[in-house]
Amino acid sequence: MSDVVVRTETDLPDAESTRALGAALAGVLRAGDLVILTGDLGAGKTTLTQGLGAALGIRGQVASPTFIVAREHPPLPREDGTRGPALVHVDAYRLGGLGELDALDLDSSLEESVTVVEWGRGLAEALTDDRLEIDLERPRGTAAGAPDDGADDEADPGAGTRHATLRGVGPRWAGVDLAALTAR
């Protein structure tokens, strides 16, 4: 089992700051990287991935792949003619176990893509020893104290401040300053 190499935490007051964190992550992620996103409905997993995808310069709109399970976004050409890595966006919520994750054949695209797995804790770690784990927590209830109805309020800027914990696991993350990505 890999050791946690680096860890940082940050608050995300709104959807835009969550997208900004995703965009900042794009600056350190490279082909072959695995990102595992964990958090309740509405915690900001897809919102963070939207920021990541926009900064990577991928084709297509990043949306929750809940019913598709996995979606690949190829890279668009940059101004200098080069291309960055593709983005593979996976939603493991409905997967019944490691066998179903293996059936997606993510291993074949892992080396040339940045792979983001929502709801991946307990499954996706088997894909590689090196990974970035991001836990997103959202507040319970609303600002007025009304009970949480379970609605997905990722895009609602009034939904409250989220809290993100980032953990780089494995040798790939040694020397990566995740705290610098969360500084505003």
DOPAPA-222937 format. One line per 5 residues: number of its first residue (from 1); their letters; for each residue x, y, z of N, C-alpha, C, O. Coordinates in Angstrom, 3 decimals. Layout:
<atoms>
NUM = a = X/Y/Z/X/Y/Z/X/Y/Z/X/Y/Z | ...
</atoms>
This chain:
<atoms>
1 = msdvv = 0.844/-1.182/0.000/0.000/0.000/0.000/0.886/1.242/0.000/1.897/1.295/0.701 | 0.499/2.234/-0.791/1.264/3.477/-0.913/1.037/4.370/0.287/-0.021/4.348/0.917 | 2.055/5.151/0.586/1.944/6.120/1.674/1.411/7.438/1.154/1.634/7.797/-0.002 | 0.703/8.162/2.015/0.305/9.516/1.671/1.567/10.365/1.665/2.304/10.397/2.650 | 1.811/11.044/0.571/3.017/11.844/0.427/2.758/13.291/0.793/3.574/13.914/1.471
6 = vrtet = 1.632/13.835/0.352/1.351/15.249/0.573/-0.145/15.426/0.824/-0.970/14.706/0.263 | -0.478/16.396/1.674/-1.880/16.635/2.003/-2.094/18.124/2.253/-1.240/18.796/2.832 | -3.229/18.624/1.815/-3.615/20.000/2.091/-5.132/20.085/2.144/-5.829/19.206/1.638 | -5.631/21.135/2.752/-7.067/21.366/2.859/-7.370/22.803/2.464/-6.527/23.691/2.590 | -8.593/23.014/1.983/-9.020/24.360/1.620/-10.535/24.447/1.667/-11.235/23.442/1.544
11 = dlpda = -11.026/25.655/1.844/-12.456/25.901/1.767/-12.788/26.449/0.383/-12.006/27.192/-0.212 | -13.954/26.071/-0.113/-14.427/26.493/-1.424/-15.767/27.176/-1.224/-16.794/26.504/-1.121 | -15.775/28.510/-1.167/-16.985/29.239/-0.812/-18.106/29.196/-1.854/-19.264/29.449/-1.523 | -17.771/28.874/-3.118/-18.806/28.863/-4.149/-18.367/27.962/-5.297/-17.258/27.426/-5.299 | -19.261/27.807/-6.276/-18.977/26.940/-7.419/-17.769/27.439/-8.209/-16.973/26.638/-8.700
16 = estra = -17.631/28.756/-8.332/-16.505/29.294/-9.097/-15.164/28.949/-8.441/-14.195/28.660/-9.143 | -15.097/28.974/-7.127/-13.844/28.610/-6.459/-13.567/27.109/-6.605/-12.411/26.687/-6.613 | -14.622/26.316/-6.718/-14.453/24.880/-6.934/-13.913/24.636/-8.342/-13.011/23.819/-8.526 | -14.459/25.339/-9.337/-13.935/25.241/-10.705/-12.487/25.744/-10.755/-11.652/25.169/-11.454 | -12.194/26.810/-10.017/-10.833/27.364/-9.993/-9.838/26.353/-9.427/-8.706/26.272/-9.903
21 = lgaal = -10.243/25.584/-8.420/-9.368/24.545/-7.887/-9.110/23.498/-8.968/-7.975/23.054/-9.140 | -10.155/23.101/-9.699/-9.969/22.154/-10.801/-9.008/22.692/-11.840/-8.152/21.958/-12.334 | -9.141/23.976/-12.179/-8.249/24.599/-13.156/-6.810/24.618/-12.639/-5.878/24.359/-13.400 | -6.624/24.919/-11.370/-5.281/24.920/-10.785/-4.666/23.514/-10.823/-3.471/23.359/-11.075 | -5.484/22.509/-10.575/-4.995/21.128/-10.620/-4.507/20.755/-12.019/-3.556/19.988/-12.167
26 = agvlr = -5.165/21.302/-13.044/-4.759/21.005/-14.417/-3.302/21.385/-14.663/-2.640/20.796/-15.517 | -2.806/22.364/-13.919/-1.425/22.782/-14.077/-0.408/21.775/-13.569/0.758/21.833/-13.958 | -0.823/20.852/-12.708/0.123/19.857/-12.189/-0.205/18.443/-12.648/0.637/17.552/-12.547 | -1.417/18.225/-13.152/-1.769/16.887/-13.615/-1.163/16.625/-14.977/-0.965/17.541/-15.775 | -0.873/15.362/-15.229/-0.308/14.964/-16.512/-0.903/13.619/-16.931/-1.557/12.939/-16.141
31 = agdlv = -0.667/13.262/-18.161/-1.154/11.978/-18.656/-0.699/10.867/-17.712/0.458/10.832/-17.292 | -1.607/9.975/-17.389/-1.311/8.878/-16.478/-1.782/9.121/-15.065/-1.774/8.198/-14.250 | -2.198/10.345/-14.749/-2.641/10.658/-13.389/-4.078/10.212/-13.157/-4.938/10.332/-14.030 | -4.311/9.703/-11.971/-5.632/9.285/-11.526/-6.062/10.198/-10.389/-5.318/10.411/-9.432 | -7.283/10.741/-10.506/-7.871/11.576/-9.465/-9.141/10.872/-8.985/-10.024/10.555/-9.782
36 = iltgd = -9.222/10.633/-7.688/-10.400/10.000/-7.096/-11.143/11.056/-6.294/-10.610/11.606/-5.330 | -12.388/11.337/-6.703/-13.216/12.344/-6.038/-14.253/11.663/-5.162/-14.966/10.764/-5.608 | -14.330/12.097/-3.918/-15.282/11.539/-2.963/-16.074/12.669/-2.343/-15.515/13.711/-2.001 | -17.373/12.469/-2.197/-18.227/13.466/-1.560/-19.678/13.150/-1.838/-20.008/12.471/-2.811 | -20.539/13.649/-0.974/-21.973/13.439/-1.134/-22.477/14.101/-2.408/-21.754/14.860/-3.054
41 = lgagk = -23.720/13.806/-2.762/-24.379/14.521/-3.851/-24.311/16.009/-3.557/-24.563/16.442/-2.433 | -23.973/16.780/-4.567/-23.914/18.220/-4.399/-22.644/18.742/-3.764/-22.549/19.935/-3.479 | -21.667/17.883/-3.535/-20.437/18.324/-2.879/-19.514/19.107/-3.806/-18.669/19.865/-3.330 | -19.659/18.938/-5.123/-18.834/19.686/-6.058/-17.926/18.844/-6.931/-17.026/19.389/-7.570 | -18.123/17.543/-6.982/-17.251/16.670/-7.757/-17.256/17.024/-9.250/-16.199/17.189/-9.859
46 = ttltq = -18.440/17.138/-9.822/-18.529/17.466/-11.244/-18.100/18.900/-11.493/-17.472/19.178/-12.514 | -18.416/19.809/-10.600/-18.008/21.207/-10.746/-16.489/21.316/-10.784/-15.949/22.048/-11.613 | -15.791/20.604/-9.906/-14.332/20.592/-9.906/-13.815/20.028/-11.228/-12.856/20.553/-11.795 | -14.443/18.967/-11.717/-14.023/18.349/-12.975/-14.258/19.286/-14.157/-13.494/19.256/-15.123 | -15.295/20.113/-14.100/-15.532/21.102/-15.148/-14.358/22.083/-15.231/-13.888/22.396/-16.325
51 = glgaa = -13.891/22.561/-14.088/-12.741/23.465/-14.082/-11.494/22.792/-14.608/-10.719/23.401/-15.345 | -11.293/21.541/-14.235/-10.150/20.761/-14.703/-10.208/20.592/-16.214/-9.216/20.822/-16.906 | -11.363/20.191/-16.727/-11.514/19.983/-18.169/-11.298/21.252/-18.970/-10.638/21.232/-20.009 | -11.858/22.364/-18.485/-11.686/23.641/-19.190/-10.214/24.020/-19.256/-9.737/24.465/-20.300 | -9.495/23.852/-18.162/-8.079/24.225/-18.137/-7.208/23.259/-18.941/-6.172/23.656/-19.474
56 = lgirg = -7.623/21.993/-19.030/-6.877/21.043/-19.863/-7.102/21.302/-21.350/-6.301/20.880/-22.184 | -8.187/21.993/-21.681/-8.492/22.264/-23.077/-9.052/21.044/-23.790/-8.563/20.651/-24.849 | -10.069/20.456/-23.205/-10.662/19.244/-23.782/-11.892/19.579/-24.617/-12.466/20.662/-24.496 | -12.279/18.649/-25.451/-13.466/18.794/-26.295/-14.690/18.346/-25.505/-14.648/17.353/-24.778 | -15.779/19.092/-25.659/-17.048/18.698/-25.049/-17.238/19.299/-23.675/-16.288/19.685/-22.995
61 = qvasp = -18.489/19.363/-23.296/-18.852/19.890/-21.984/-18.763/18.778/-20.939/-19.262/17.673/-21.151 | -18.138/19.076/-19.838/-18.058/18.107/-18.745/-19.374/18.142/-17.985/-19.766/19.169/-17.433 | -20.042/17.004/-17.970/-21.286/16.842/-17.229/-21.180/15.547/-16.445/-20.338/14.700/-16.746 | -22.014/15.395/-15.461/-21.970/14.182/-14.652/-22.216/12.961/-15.534/-23.224/12.902/-16.239 | -21.309/11.990/-15.504/-21.482/10.797/-16.332/-22.305/9.703/-15.635/-22.113/8.520/-15.916
66 = tfiva = -23.204/10.078/-14.743/-23.929/9.122/-13.922/-24.544/7.988/-14.732/-24.362/6.822/-14.379 | -25.259/8.289/-15.794/-25.954/7.242/-16.539/-25.122/6.672/-17.667/-25.446/5.611/-18.202 | -24.052/7.360/-18.037/-23.147/6.870/-19.074/-22.024/6.073/-18.428/-21.442/5.207/-19.081 | -21.714/6.328/-17.213/-20.670/5.737/-16.374/-19.294/6.297/-16.703/-18.572/6.700/-15.791 | -18.906/6.337/-17.975/-17.589/6.864/-18.325/-17.688/7.644/-19.638/-18.373/7.238/-20.577
71 = rehpp = -16.989/8.765/-19.671/-16.980/9.608/-20.871/-15.541/10.070/-21.094/-14.871/10.530/-20.170 | -15.083/9.940/-22.336/-13.754/10.431/-22.671/-13.884/11.740/-23.438/-14.662/11.851/-24.385 | -13.107/12.724/-23.008/-13.048/14.032/-23.659/-11.663/14.161/-24.282/-10.675/14.307/-23.563 | -11.577/14.108/-25.619/-10.260/14.245/-26.251/-9.747/15.680/-26.138/-10.533/16.616/-25.989 | -8.444/15.844/-26.207/-7.873/17.196/-26.113/-8.042/17.965/-27.414/-7.969/17.394/-28.502
76 = lpred = -8.265/19.252/-27.290/-8.280/20.144/-28.444/-6.854/20.613/-28.720/-6.033/20.642/-27.803 | -6.546/20.977/-29.951/-5.197/21.490/-30.228/-4.989/22.844/-29.550/-5.888/23.684/-29.508 | -3.796/23.028/-29.029/-3.410/24.302/-28.423/-2.951/25.254/-29.519/-2.800/24.858/-30.675 | -2.730/26.504/-29.149/-2.284/27.512/-30.124/-0.973/27.115/-30.790/-0.741/27.453/-31.951 | -0.109/26.396/-30.061/1.179/25.998/-30.634/1.094/24.673/-31.400/2.112/24.167/-31.873
81 = gtrgp = -0.115/24.110/-31.526/-0.306/22.877/-32.284/-0.208/21.600/-31.463/-0.580/20.527/-31.938 | 0.293/21.706/-30.232/0.386/20.521/-29.383/-0.980/20.225/-28.755/-1.911/21.025/-28.851 | -1.074/19.087/-28.129/-2.289/18.702/-27.418/-1.906/18.204/-26.032/-0.862/17.579/-25.847 | -2.758/18.488/-25.075/-2.569/17.965/-23.736/-3.189/16.581/-23.640/-3.576/15.995/-24.651 | -3.282/16.069/-22.443/-3.886/14.751/-22.277/-5.408/14.810/-22.427/-6.024/15.857/-22.225
86 = alvhv = -5.995/13.678/-22.780/-7.449/13.540/-22.778/-7.913/13.494/-21.329/-7.118/13.270/-20.416 | -9.195/13.707/-21.130/-9.805/13.577/-19.807/-10.804/12.427/-19.866/-11.735/12.449/-20.671 | -10.611/11.432/-19.021/-11.583/10.353/-18.869/-12.309/10.609/-17.558/-11.696/10.632/-16.491 | -13.624/10.802/-17.648/-14.459/11.160/-16.497/-15.392/9.983/-16.206/-16.222/9.615/-17.038 | -15.248/9.406/-15.026/-15.974/8.195/-14.652/-16.831/8.467/-13.434/-16.411/9.171/-12.515
91 = dayrl = -18.021/7.917/-13.425/-18.893/7.964/-12.253/-19.082/6.526/-11.783/-19.775/5.742/-12.432 | -18.468/6.182/-10.661/-18.508/4.807/-10.157/-19.678/4.555/-9.216/-19.756/3.485/-8.613 | -20.586/5.508/-9.078/-21.694/5.399/-8.127/-22.515/4.136/-8.331/-22.862/3.466/-7.359 | -22.828/3.802/-9.561/-23.685/2.660/-9.853/-22.915/1.362/-10.082/-23.523/0.324/-10.338 | -21.599/1.406/-9.994/-20.818/0.195/-10.205/-20.917/-0.721/-8.987/-20.890/-0.261/-7.845
96 = gglge = -21.029/-1.988/-9.241/-21.219/-2.963/-8.174/-19.937/-3.482/-7.559/-19.987/-4.256/-6.603 | -18.809/-3.086/-8.071/-17.555/-3.550/-7.492/-16.408/-3.405/-8.464/-16.554/-2.847/-9.551 | -15.256/-3.923/-8.047/-14.030/-3.799/-8.829/-14.166/-4.469/-10.190/-13.588/-3.989/-11.164 | -14.906/-5.553/-10.282/-15.094/-6.237/-11.559/-15.749/-5.343/-12.591/-15.349/-5.342/-13.755 | -16.749/-4.582/-12.179/-17.422/-3.668/-13.112/-16.514/-2.505/-13.491/-16.563/-2.028/-14.624
101 = ldald = -15.689/-2.046/-12.559/-14.722/-0.995/-12.892/-13.692/-1.534/-13.879/-13.330/-0.846/-14.834 | -13.219/-2.755/-13.658/-12.270/-3.382/-14.590/-12.867/-3.530/-15.980/-12.157/-3.407/-16.978 | -14.170/-3.794/-16.052/-14.842/-3.967/-17.349/-14.820/-2.684/-18.177/-14.953/-2.740/-19.399 | -14.656/-1.540/-17.536/-14.555/-0.278/-18.269/-13.230/-0.156/-19.010/-13.078/0.708/-19.875 | -12.267/-1.020/-18.675/-10.963/-1.062/-19.339/-10.228/0.270/-19.236/-9.625/0.734/-20.203
106 = ldssl = -10.286/0.877/-18.057/-9.613/2.159/-17.858/-8.098/2.028/-17.964/-7.407/2.998/-18.277 | -7.579/0.824/-17.701/-6.134/0.612/-17.796/-5.600/0.961/-19.180/-4.467/1.424/-19.312 | -6.421/0.738/-20.220/-5.945/0.974/-21.581/-5.767/2.454/-21.892/-4.953/2.809/-22.745 | -6.515/3.324/-21.216/-6.393/4.760/-21.488/-5.704/5.515/-20.358/-5.462/6.716/-20.479 | -5.389/4.840/-19.273/-4.844/5.511/-18.096/-3.535/6.226/-18.388/-3.321/7.331/-17.889
111 = eesvt = -2.664/5.635/-19.171/-1.340/6.216/-19.401/-1.366/7.479/-20.251/-0.493/8.334/-20.102 | -2.361/7.619/-21.149/-2.380/8.815/-22.005/-3.433/9.829/-21.611/-3.614/10.827/-22.308 | -4.126/9.601/-20.518/-5.215/10.477/-20.090/-5.060/10.876/-18.630/-4.348/10.231/-17.860 | -5.743/11.952/-18.271/-6.006/12.241/-16.871/-7.353/11.575/-16.599/-8.340/11.873/-17.272 | -7.395/10.685/-15.627/-8.617/9.950/-15.322/-9.173/10.434/-14.002/-8.486/10.407/-12.982
116 = vvewg = -10.427/10.879/-14.021/-11.118/11.349/-12.823/-12.250/10.364/-12.537/-13.096/10.113/-13.396 | -12.259/9.804/-11.319/-13.291/8.848/-10.937/-14.076/9.419/-9.761/-13.570/9.507/-8.642 | -15.336/9.809/-10.038/-16.233/10.232/-8.962/-16.752/8.983/-8.264/-16.977/7.957/-8.906 | -16.938/9.066/-6.975/-17.411/7.946/-6.151/-16.451/6.759/-6.237/-16.881/5.609/-6.144 | -15.159/7.026/-6.414/-14.197/5.961/-6.669/-13.538/5.352/-5.449/-12.843/4.344/-5.572
121 = rglae = -13.736/5.935/-4.272/-13.074/5.406/-3.085/-13.478/3.944/-2.868/-14.654/3.586/-2.929 | -12.473/3.124/-2.616/-12.708/1.704/-2.377/-12.700/0.876/-3.645/-12.762/-0.351/-3.577 | -12.624/1.523/-4.809/-12.587/0.815/-6.089/-11.380/1.213/-6.929/-10.591/0.365/-7.347 | -11.249/2.506/-7.169/-10.272/2.993/-8.151/-8.833/2.920/-7.654/-7.910/2.999/-8.465 | -8.614/2.774/-6.372/-7.240/2.706/-5.866/-6.464/1.547/-6.488/-5.237/1.590/-6.581
126 = altdd = -7.191/0.512/-6.913/-6.543/-0.651/-7.504/-5.941/-0.361/-8.881/-5.149/-1.156/-9.386 | -6.309/0.770/-9.494/-5.817/1.091/-10.827/-4.340/1.471/-10.837/-3.624/1.175/-11.794 | -3.884/2.131/-9.766/-2.490/2.577/-9.702/-2.112/2.913/-8.258/-2.965/3.274/-7.447 | -0.833/2.791/-7.958/-0.357/3.153/-6.616/-0.266/4.660/-6.435/-0.331/5.154/-5.310 | -0.116/5.394/-7.532/-0.007/6.850/-7.485/-1.352/7.454/-7.852/-1.905/7.158/-8.911
131 = rleid = -1.875/8.299/-6.975/-3.175/8.918/-7.247/-3.332/10.170/-6.396/-2.643/10.368/-5.395 | -4.264/11.004/-6.834/-4.655/12.175/-6.068/-6.067/11.923/-5.575/-6.986/11.745/-6.375 | -6.241/11.908/-4.272/-7.554/11.703/-3.670/-8.064/13.049/-3.183/-7.367/13.768/-2.467 | -9.289/13.384/-3.576/-9.887/14.653/-3.160/-11.231/14.354/-2.516/-12.135/13.814/-3.154 | -11.349/14.712/-1.246/-12.611/14.586/-0.517/-13.267/15.955/-0.477/-12.649/16.940/-0.074
136 = lerpr = -14.518/16.010/-0.897/-15.279/17.254/-0.880/-16.446/17.090/0.083/-17.233/16.148/-0.020 | -16.538/18.020/1.013/-17.636/18.001/1.985/-18.472/19.252/1.794/-17.939/20.344/1.596 | -19.766/19.089/1.854/-20.658/20.234/1.747/-21.424/20.376/3.054/-21.615/19.404/3.785 | -21.862/21.603/3.340/-22.603/21.807/4.581/-23.973/21.129/4.519/-24.538/20.934/3.442 | -24.475/20.788/5.653/-25.819/20.207/5.757/-26.823/21.307/6.000/-26.558/22.237/6.763
141 = gtaag = -27.981/21.211/5.357/-29.002/22.241/5.536/-28.667/23.464/4.716/-27.680/23.466/3.981 | -29.459/24.488/4.826/-29.242/25.724/4.080/-28.846/26.823/5.043/-28.838/26.635/6.260 | -28.521/27.962/4.482/-28.116/29.096/5.309/-29.226/29.487/6.282/-28.957/29.986/7.374 | -30.475/29.256/5.877/-31.596/29.605/6.746/-31.885/28.507/7.776/-32.790/28.635/8.600 | -31.100/27.429/7.712/-31.271/26.356/8.681/-32.291/25.309/8.257/-32.614/24.416/9.040
146 = apddg = -32.804/25.399/7.032/-33.759/24.394/6.560/-33.030/23.072/6.365/-31.839/23.072/6.054 | -33.709/21.954/6.539/-33.039/20.667/6.381/-32.620/20.429/4.933/-33.244/20.935/4.001 | -31.570/19.663/4.765/-31.070/19.308/3.447/-32.057/18.352/2.803/-32.424/17.341/3.402 | -32.494/18.665/1.578/-33.443/17.788/0.901/-32.752/16.799/-0.035/-33.422/16.057/-0.752 | -31.420/16.782/-0.035/-30.663/15.854/-0.862/-30.506/16.309/-2.299/-29.904/15.595/-3.101
151 = addea = -31.030/17.476/-2.648/-30.925/17.958/-4.023/-29.466/18.245/-4.355/-28.670/18.615/-3.492 | -29.143/18.065/-5.622/-27.786/18.330/-6.085/-27.643/19.825/-6.336/-28.118/20.341/-7.348 | -26.983/20.520/-5.405/-26.894/21.976/-5.490/-25.481/22.433/-5.815/-25.049/23.484/-5.342 | -24.743/21.647/-6.627/-23.359/21.993/-6.945/-23.229/23.375/-7.556/-22.263/24.084/-7.277 | -24.172/23.766/-8.373/-24.049/25.043/-9.069/-24.663/26.200/-8.292/-24.631/27.335/-8.766
156 = dpgag = -25.211/25.949/-7.136/-25.864/26.982/-6.345/-24.833/27.678/-5.476/-24.375/27.095/-4.493 | -24.448/28.916/-5.808/-23.412/29.590/-5.043/-23.840/29.893/-3.612/-22.988/30.139/-2.759 | -25.143/29.879/-3.328/-25.609/30.135/-1.978/-25.723/28.874/-1.147/-26.225/28.910/-0.023 | -25.262/27.761/-1.691/-25.435/26.482/-1.014/-24.455/26.285/0.136/-24.558/25.291/0.855 | -23.531/27.178/0.328/-22.603/27.068/1.450/-21.205/26.689/1.019/-20.978/26.194/-0.085
161 = trhat = -20.288/26.932/1.912/-18.882/26.660/1.661/-18.595/25.167/1.743/-18.956/24.493/2.708 | -17.941/24.676/0.707/-17.469/23.291/0.701/-16.080/23.258/1.321/-15.391/24.274/1.405 | -15.693/22.078/1.748/-14.352/21.880/2.287/-13.692/20.767/1.480/-14.269/19.693/1.308 | -12.492/21.024/0.990/-11.771/20.040/0.183/-10.503/19.601/0.906/-9.759/20.424/1.440 | -10.272/18.300/0.914/-9.037/17.720/1.416/-8.376/17.003/0.246/-8.969/16.107/-0.354
166 = lrgvg = -7.154/17.397/-0.075/-6.408/16.799/-1.180/-5.270/15.976/-0.609/-4.524/16.448/0.248 | -5.134/14.737/-1.084/-4.059/13.854/-0.652/-3.373/13.257/-1.871/-3.994/12.546/-2.661 | -2.098/13.549/-2.014/-1.293/12.913/-3.050/-0.738/11.626/-2.482/-0.066/11.635/-1.451 | -1.016/10.513/-3.153/-0.612/9.199/-2.668/0.372/8.596/-3.656/0.096/8.524/-4.853 | 1.510/8.167/-3.153/2.517/7.516/-3.982/3.635/8.454/-4.386/3.531/9.668/-4.212
171 = prwag = 4.707/7.889/-4.926/5.901/8.663/-5.262/5.654/9.774/-6.285/6.369/10.776/-6.275 | 4.678/9.629/-7.152/4.377/10.664/-8.152/4.150/12.025/-7.502/4.468/13.054/-8.099 | 3.613/12.042/-6.303/3.224/13.294/-5.662/4.295/13.870/-4.742/4.106/14.945/-4.174 | 5.415/13.170/-4.590/6.516/13.715/-3.791/7.002/15.002/-4.446/7.306/15.020/-5.639 | 7.073/16.046/-3.687/7.560/17.320/-4.195/6.509/18.183/-4.881/6.808/19.312/-5.267
176 = vdlaa = 5.277/17.679/-5.044/4.213/18.493/-5.629/3.598/19.326/-4.504/3.132/18.778/-3.505 | 3.598/20.626/-4.666/3.092/21.533/-3.636/1.591/21.767/-3.844/1.189/22.749/-4.468 | 0.779/20.863/-3.318/-0.668/21.001/-3.447/-1.181/22.233/-2.700/-2.177/22.832/-3.106 | -0.519/22.609/-1.629/-0.937/23.782/-0.864/-0.867/25.053/-1.715/-1.681/25.960/-1.544 | 0.102/25.120/-2.627/0.221/26.288/-3.497/-0.995/26.393/-4.432/-1.374/27.492/-4.836
181 = ltar = -1.596/25.263/-4.768/-2.762/25.273/-5.652/-3.999/25.818/-4.959/-4.913/26.318/-5.616 | -4.032/25.725/-3.653/-5.203/26.150/-2.905/-5.063/27.558/-2.355/-6.013/28.099/-1.790 | -3.893/28.155/-2.513/-3.670/29.530/-2.017/-4.373/30.511/-2.950/-4.286/30.396/-4.173 | -5.062/31.467/-2.361/-5.750/32.467/-3.177/-5.269/33.838/-2.794/-5.721/34.832/-3.362
</atoms>
